[in-house]
Amino acid sequence: MIYPSIDKLLNIVDSKYQLVHIAARRSKEITVTGHLQMPSNKYVSKKNIGRALEEIAEGYIKIRQ
């Protein structure tokens, strides 16, 4: 995984396990609904898991503690 970097994501999310859980849930949601937070031409990744990670990095997904 090149983009977004794991260091940037771990500044937003406390642990790797929580990051995986959030990204997997969002990826499944994208698959089922087809709804994206950003315009599709702004994503670097073509796969839903990468798109979910990009949304987390850009702050479109808020993390509740």
Jmol script that loads the backbone (N, CA, C; Angstrom):
load data "model"
ATOM      1  N   MET A   1       0.848  -1.163   0.000  1.00  0.00           N
ATOM      2  CA  MET A   1       0.000   0.000   0.000  1.00  0.00           C
ATOM      3  C   MET A   1       0.899   1.233   0.000  1.00  0.00           C
ATOM      4  N   ILE A   2       0.807   2.040  -1.020  1.00  0.00           N
ATOM      5  CA  ILE A   2       1.634   3.226  -1.145  1.00  0.00           C
ATOM      6  C   ILE A   2       0.874   4.470  -0.692  1.00  0.00           C
ATOM      7  N   TYR A   3      -0.367   4.586  -1.113  1.00  0.00           N
ATOM      8  CA  TYR A   3      -1.147   5.768  -0.772  1.00  0.00           C
ATOM      9  C   TYR A   3      -2.474   5.356  -0.184  1.00  0.00           C
ATOM     10  N   PRO A   4      -2.925   5.902   0.855  1.00  0.00           N
ATOM     11  CA  PRO A   4      -2.268   6.814   1.779  1.00  0.00           C
ATOM     12  C   PRO A   4      -1.298   6.056   2.683  1.00  0.00           C
ATOM     13  N   SER A   5      -0.339   6.769   3.224  1.00  0.00           N
ATOM     14  CA  SER A   5       0.683   6.102   4.031  1.00  0.00           C
ATOM     15  C   SER A   5       0.101   5.654   5.370  1.00  0.00           C
ATOM     16  N   ILE A   6       0.646   4.568   5.866  1.00  0.00           N
ATOM     17  CA  ILE A   6       0.180   4.004   7.132  1.00  0.00           C
ATOM     18  C   ILE A   6       0.451   4.964   8.283  1.00  0.00           C
ATOM     19  N   ASP A   7       1.523   5.740   8.187  1.00  0.00           N
ATOM     20  CA  ASP A   7       1.847   6.705   9.245  1.00  0.00           C
ATOM     21  C   ASP A   7       0.770   7.788   9.351  1.00  0.00           C
ATOM     22  N   LYS A   8       0.303   8.279   8.225  1.00  0.00           N
ATOM     23  CA  LYS A   8      -0.751   9.297   8.226  1.00  0.00           C
ATOM     24  C   LYS A   8      -2.052   8.725   8.788  1.00  0.00           C
ATOM     25  N   LEU A   9      -2.360   7.484   8.411  1.00  0.00           N
ATOM     26  CA  LEU A   9      -3.588   6.856   8.900  1.00  0.00           C
ATOM     27  C   LEU A   9      -3.536   6.575  10.392  1.00  0.00           C
ATOM     28  N   LEU A  10      -2.365   6.192  10.904  1.00  0.00           N
ATOM     29  CA  LEU A  10      -2.259   5.894  12.333  1.00  0.00           C
ATOM     30  C   LEU A  10      -2.255   7.157  13.194  1.00  0.00           C
ATOM     31  N   ASN A  11      -2.080   8.327  12.581  1.00  0.00           N
ATOM     32  CA  ASN A  11      -2.268   9.577  13.328  1.00  0.00           C
ATOM     33  C   ASN A  11      -3.752   9.867  13.525  1.00  0.00           C
ATOM     34  N   ILE A  12      -4.582   9.307  12.660  1.00  0.00           N
ATOM     35  CA  ILE A  12      -6.024   9.520  12.735  1.00  0.00           C
ATOM     36  C   ILE A  12      -6.684   8.441  13.586  1.00  0.00           C
ATOM     37  N   VAL A  13      -6.278   7.190  13.378  1.00  0.00           N
ATOM     38  CA  VAL A  13      -6.842   6.033  14.085  1.00  0.00           C
ATOM     39  C   VAL A  13      -5.803   5.532  15.085  1.00  0.00           C
ATOM     40  N   ASP A  14      -6.247   5.107  16.259  1.00  0.00           N
ATOM     41  CA  ASP A  14      -5.322   4.731  17.323  1.00  0.00           C
ATOM     42  C   ASP A  14      -4.541   3.454  17.066  1.00  0.00           C
ATOM     43  N   SER A  15      -5.157   2.456  16.465  1.00  0.00           N
ATOM     44  CA  SER A  15      -4.467   1.182  16.289  1.00  0.00           C
ATOM     45  C   SER A  15      -4.680   0.618  14.888  1.00  0.00           C
ATOM     46  N   LYS A  16      -3.792  -0.265  14.499  1.00  0.00           N
ATOM     47  CA  LYS A  16      -3.891  -0.910  13.189  1.00  0.00           C
ATOM     48  C   LYS A  16      -5.153  -1.757  13.096  1.00  0.00           C
ATOM     49  N   TYR A  17      -5.525  -2.388  14.192  1.00  0.00           N
ATOM     50  CA  TYR A  17      -6.696  -3.258  14.208  1.00  0.00           C
ATOM     51  C   TYR A  17      -7.980  -2.458  13.995  1.00  0.00           C
ATOM     52  N   GLN A  18      -8.051  -1.324  14.645  1.00  0.00           N
ATOM     53  CA  GLN A  18      -9.223  -0.462  14.463  1.00  0.00           C
ATOM     54  C   GLN A  18      -9.266   0.076  13.032  1.00  0.00           C
ATOM     55  N   LEU A  19      -8.117   0.404  12.477  1.00  0.00           N
ATOM     56  CA  LEU A  19      -8.041   0.883  11.098  1.00  0.00           C
ATOM     57  C   LEU A  19      -8.540  -0.174  10.122  1.00  0.00           C
ATOM     58  N   VAL A  20      -8.130  -1.410  10.313  1.00  0.00           N
ATOM     59  CA  VAL A  20      -8.570  -2.507   9.448  1.00  0.00           C
ATOM     60  C   VAL A  20     -10.076  -2.698   9.560  1.00  0.00           C
ATOM     61  N   HIS A  21     -10.597  -2.651  10.762  1.00  0.00           N
ATOM     62  CA  HIS A  21     -12.029  -2.841  10.988  1.00  0.00           C
ATOM     63  C   HIS A  21     -12.844  -1.741  10.299  1.00  0.00           C
ATOM     64  N   ILE A  22     -12.427  -0.493  10.471  1.00  0.00           N
ATOM     65  CA  ILE A  22     -13.158   0.632   9.887  1.00  0.00           C
ATOM     66  C   ILE A  22     -13.080   0.585   8.363  1.00  0.00           C
ATOM     67  N   ALA A  23     -11.893   0.326   7.826  1.00  0.00           N
ATOM     68  CA  ALA A  23     -11.726   0.289   6.369  1.00  0.00           C
ATOM     69  C   ALA A  23     -12.518  -0.861   5.754  1.00  0.00           C
ATOM     70  N   ALA A  24     -12.546  -2.015   6.408  1.00  0.00           N
ATOM     71  CA  ALA A  24     -13.295  -3.156   5.877  1.00  0.00           C
ATOM     72  C   ALA A  24     -14.795  -2.868   5.861  1.00  0.00           C
ATOM     73  N   ARG A  25     -15.300  -2.273   6.936  1.00  0.00           N
ATOM     74  CA  ARG A  25     -16.727  -1.936   6.980  1.00  0.00           C
ATOM     75  C   ARG A  25     -17.101  -0.926   5.910  1.00  0.00           C
ATOM     76  N   ARG A  26     -16.258   0.087   5.725  1.00  0.00           N
ATOM     77  CA  ARG A  26     -16.544   1.098   4.707  1.00  0.00           C
ATOM     78  C   ARG A  26     -16.429   0.513   3.303  1.00  0.00           C
ATOM     79  N   SER A  27     -15.476  -0.366   3.100  1.00  0.00           N
ATOM     80  CA  SER A  27     -15.310  -1.008   1.800  1.00  0.00           C
ATOM     81  C   SER A  27     -16.537  -1.838   1.442  1.00  0.00           C
ATOM     82  N   LYS A  28     -17.058  -2.581   2.401  1.00  0.00           N
ATOM     83  CA  LYS A  28     -18.275  -3.362   2.162  1.00  0.00           C
ATOM     84  C   LYS A  28     -19.462  -2.448   1.883  1.00  0.00           C
ATOM     85  N   GLU A  29     -19.521  -1.324   2.580  1.00  0.00           N
ATOM     86  CA  GLU A  29     -20.603  -0.369   2.365  1.00  0.00           C
ATOM     87  C   GLU A  29     -20.539   0.219   0.950  1.00  0.00           C
ATOM     88  N   ILE A  30     -19.330   0.522   0.482  1.00  0.00           N
ATOM     89  CA  ILE A  30     -19.162   1.029  -0.885  1.00  0.00           C
ATOM     90  C   ILE A  30     -19.608  -0.027  -1.889  1.00  0.00           C
ATOM     91  N   THR A  31     -19.264  -1.282  -1.637  1.00  0.00           N
ATOM     92  CA  THR A  31     -19.637  -2.366  -2.540  1.00  0.00           C
ATOM     93  C   THR A  31     -21.146  -2.519  -2.629  1.00  0.00           C
ATOM     94  N   VAL A  32     -21.823  -2.460  -1.502  1.00  0.00           N
ATOM     95  CA  VAL A  32     -23.267  -2.672  -1.468  1.00  0.00           C
ATOM     96  C   VAL A  32     -24.031  -1.478  -2.033  1.00  0.00           C
ATOM     97  N   THR A  33     -23.671  -0.270  -1.595  1.00  0.00           N
ATOM     98  CA  THR A  33     -24.448   0.904  -1.974  1.00  0.00           C
ATOM     99  C   THR A  33     -23.914   1.620  -3.210  1.00  0.00           C
ATOM    100  N   GLY A  34     -22.618   1.543  -3.436  1.00  0.00           N
ATOM    101  CA  GLY A  34     -22.012   2.268  -4.545  1.00  0.00           C
ATOM    102  C   GLY A  34     -21.822   3.749  -4.255  1.00  0.00           C
ATOM    103  N   HIS A  35     -22.091   4.173  -3.032  1.00  0.00           N
ATOM    104  CA  HIS A  35     -21.975   5.582  -2.651  1.00  0.00           C
ATOM    105  C   HIS A  35     -20.535   5.898  -2.263  1.00  0.00           C
ATOM    106  N   LEU A  36     -19.968   6.946  -2.878  1.00  0.00           N
ATOM    107  CA  LEU A  36     -18.612   7.397  -2.573  1.00  0.00           C
ATOM    108  C   LEU A  36     -18.671   8.776  -1.936  1.00  0.00           C
ATOM    109  N   GLN A  37     -17.755   9.056  -1.027  1.00  0.00           N
ATOM    110  CA  GLN A  37     -17.726  10.348  -0.345  1.00  0.00           C
ATOM    111  C   GLN A  37     -17.128  11.438  -1.225  1.00  0.00           C
ATOM    112  N   MET A  38     -16.169  11.089  -2.072  1.00  0.00           N
ATOM    113  CA  MET A  38     -15.509  12.055  -2.948  1.00  0.00           C
ATOM    114  C   MET A  38     -15.912  11.756  -4.387  1.00  0.00           C
ATOM    115  N   PRO A  39     -15.700  12.707  -5.287  1.00  0.00           N
ATOM    116  CA  PRO A  39     -15.920  12.404  -6.706  1.00  0.00           C
ATOM    117  C   PRO A  39     -14.984  11.274  -7.151  1.00  0.00           C
ATOM    118  N   SER A  40     -15.460  10.401  -7.998  1.00  0.00           N
ATOM    119  CA  SER A  40     -14.690   9.204  -8.348  1.00  0.00           C
ATOM    120  C   SER A  40     -13.378   9.512  -9.054  1.00  0.00           C
ATOM    121  N   ASN A  41     -13.235  10.662  -9.686  1.00  0.00           N
ATOM    122  CA  ASN A  41     -11.974  10.974 -10.356  1.00  0.00           C
ATOM    123  C   ASN A  41     -10.894  11.464  -9.390  1.00  0.00           C
ATOM    124  N   LYS A  42     -11.237  11.727  -8.135  1.00  0.00           N
ATOM    125  CA  LYS A  42     -10.260  12.180  -7.142  1.00  0.00           C
ATOM    126  C   LYS A  42      -9.582  11.031  -6.405  1.00  0.00           C
ATOM    127  N   TYR A  43     -10.075   9.818  -6.554  1.00  0.00           N
ATOM    128  CA  TYR A  43      -9.477   8.664  -5.888  1.00  0.00           C
ATOM    129  C   TYR A  43      -8.237   8.205  -6.636  1.00  0.00           C
ATOM    130  N   VAL A  44      -7.211   7.846  -5.897  1.00  0.00           N
ATOM    131  CA  VAL A  44      -6.006   7.260  -6.480  1.00  0.00           C
ATOM    132  C   VAL A  44      -6.237   5.772  -6.707  1.00  0.00           C
ATOM    133  N   SER A  45      -6.890   5.111  -5.750  1.00  0.00           N
ATOM    134  CA  SER A  45      -7.142   3.672  -5.810  1.00  0.00           C
ATOM    135  C   SER A  45      -8.365   3.360  -6.663  1.00  0.00           C
ATOM    136  N   LYS A  46      -8.327   2.214  -7.286  1.00  0.00           N
ATOM    137  CA  LYS A  46      -9.476   1.744  -8.051  1.00  0.00           C
ATOM    138  C   LYS A  46     -10.296   0.733  -7.249  1.00  0.00           C
ATOM    139  N   LYS A  47      -9.687   0.147  -6.224  1.00  0.00           N
ATOM    140  CA  LYS A  47     -10.382  -0.844  -5.402  1.00  0.00           C
ATOM    141  C   LYS A  47     -11.048  -0.164  -4.213  1.00  0.00           C
ATOM    142  N   ASN A  48     -12.113  -0.784  -3.741  1.00  0.00           N
ATOM    143  CA  ASN A  48     -12.910  -0.186  -2.665  1.00  0.00           C
ATOM    144  C   ASN A  48     -12.150  -0.075  -1.350  1.00  0.00           C
ATOM    145  N   ILE A  49     -11.281  -1.022  -1.050  1.00  0.00           N
ATOM    146  CA  ILE A  49     -10.533  -0.958   0.212  1.00  0.00           C
ATOM    147  C   ILE A  49      -9.579   0.232   0.197  1.00  0.00           C
ATOM    148  N   GLY A  50      -8.961   0.479  -0.931  1.00  0.00           N
ATOM    149  CA  GLY A  50      -8.091   1.646  -1.062  1.00  0.00           C
ATOM    150  C   GLY A  50      -8.866   2.942  -0.991  1.00  0.00           C
ATOM    151  N   ARG A  51     -10.042   2.943  -1.591  1.00  0.00           N
ATOM    152  CA  ARG A  51     -10.897   4.129  -1.530  1.00  0.00           C
ATOM    153  C   ARG A  51     -11.346   4.405  -0.106  1.00  0.00           C
ATOM    154  N   ALA A  52     -11.651   3.356   0.647  1.00  0.00           N
ATOM    155  CA  ALA A  52     -12.041   3.525   2.047  1.00  0.00           C
ATOM    156  C   ALA A  52     -10.886   4.125   2.851  1.00  0.00           C
ATOM    157  N   LEU A  53      -9.672   3.658   2.606  1.00  0.00           N
ATOM    158  CA  LEU A  53      -8.508   4.204   3.308  1.00  0.00           C
ATOM    159  C   LEU A  53      -8.270   5.664   2.923  1.00  0.00           C
ATOM    160  N   GLU A  54      -8.491   6.008   1.671  1.00  0.00           N
ATOM    161  CA  GLU A  54      -8.347   7.398   1.244  1.00  0.00           C
ATOM    162  C   GLU A  54      -9.382   8.285   1.925  1.00  0.00           C
ATOM    163  N   GLU A  55     -10.598   7.792   2.076  1.00  0.00           N
ATOM    164  CA  GLU A  55     -11.642   8.566   2.764  1.00  0.00           C
ATOM    165  C   GLU A  55     -11.273   8.796   4.220  1.00  0.00           C
ATOM    166  N   ILE A  56     -10.687   7.806   4.858  1.00  0.00           N
ATOM    167  CA  ILE A  56     -10.245   7.963   6.247  1.00  0.00           C
ATOM    168  C   ILE A  56      -9.139   9.010   6.320  1.00  0.00           C
ATOM    169  N   ALA A  57      -8.185   8.935   5.403  1.00  0.00           N
ATOM    170  CA  ALA A  57      -7.057   9.876   5.402  1.00  0.00           C
ATOM    171  C   ALA A  57      -7.508  11.298   5.129  1.00  0.00           C
ATOM    172  N   GLU A  58      -8.509  11.483   4.307  1.00  0.00           N
ATOM    173  CA  GLU A  58      -8.990  12.815   3.968  1.00  0.00           C
ATOM    174  C   GLU A  58      -9.965  13.378   5.001  1.00  0.00           C
ATOM    175  N   GLY A  59     -10.367  12.569   5.971  1.00  0.00           N
ATOM    176  CA  GLY A  59     -11.243  13.047   7.022  1.00  0.00           C
ATOM    177  C   GLY A  59     -12.729  12.954   6.723  1.00  0.00           C
ATOM    178  N   TYR A  60     -13.093  12.205   5.684  1.00  0.00           N
ATOM    179  CA  TYR A  60     -14.506  12.038   5.356  1.00  0.00           C
ATOM    180  C   TYR A  60     -15.195  11.067   6.303  1.00  0.00           C
ATOM    181  N   ILE A  61     -14.418  10.234   6.968  1.00  0.00           N
ATOM    182  CA  ILE A  61     -14.978   9.279   7.916  1.00  0.00           C
ATOM    183  C   ILE A  61     -14.496   9.686   9.301  1.00  0.00           C
ATOM    184  N   LYS A  62     -15.421   9.955  10.177  1.00  0.00           N
ATOM    185  CA  LYS A  62     -15.097  10.365  11.541  1.00  0.00           C
ATOM    186  C   LYS A  62     -14.986   9.139  12.428  1.00  0.00           C
ATOM    187  N   ILE A  63     -13.963   9.099  13.253  1.00  0.00           N
ATOM    188  CA  ILE A  63     -13.708   7.977  14.142  1.00  0.00           C
ATOM    189  C   ILE A  63     -14.221   8.332  15.536  1.00  0.00           C
ATOM    190  N   ARG A  64     -15.138   7.512  16.047  1.00  0.00           N
ATOM    191  CA  ARG A  64     -15.645   7.705  17.404  1.00  0.00           C
ATOM    192  C   ARG A  64     -14.792   6.897  18.366  1.00  0.00           C
ATOM    193  N   GLN A  65     -14.480   7.509  19.470  1.00  0.00           N
ATOM    194  CA  GLN A  65     -13.661   6.823  20.482  1.00  0.00           C
ATOM    195  C   GLN A  65     -14.523   6.096  21.480  1.00  0.00           C
TER     196      GLN A  65
END
end "model"
wireframe off; spacefill off
backbone 0.3
color backbone group
